[in-house]
Amino acid sequence: MALETEFMRDNRVIVTRVVGKFDLAEYIQLAQKLNREVLDNATAPIHGILDFSQTQGFPNNVLSGAVKIAKARHRNSGLLIYVASNPVGVRFLEMFIKLTKNPDYRLCKTFEDALAQIDAVIEDEA
């Protein structure tokens, strides 16, 4: 799996693209690094887009582990939008979002839609 991360919107948005088969342990390492280096020092909510449009699959046990991690959100985390367009990815993320019961988690089918939602939230925060 490859994780491609970039910052957008004056470093208010972290975009991570998951390419290949999703590896929860690798993602956890990246999330912990971003927590230490970015979120711990943030003065405003940092929003995220996690793009699964190039993901080729999820391990069988990933759902329970991901839900545990998601419930321990960083205090400076803002909106987190998941992007997926293939039916398996959409279904997986719908279940994940439902299990976390977090209104700050959303699902979009395109990156452009996700960015538009985050732009609206950032505008409301200003």
URLINMO-V629918 format. One line per field, one symbol per residue. burial: + if it has 9 or more other C-alpha atoms within 8 Angstrom, else -. A space follows every 10 residues. Layout:
# URLINMO-V629918
burial = ???
This chain:
# URLINMO-V629918
burial = --++--++-- -+++++++++ ++++--+--- ---+++--+- -+--++++++ +++++----- -++-+++--- -----+++++ +++++---++ -+++-++--+ ----++++++ +-+++--+-- ------
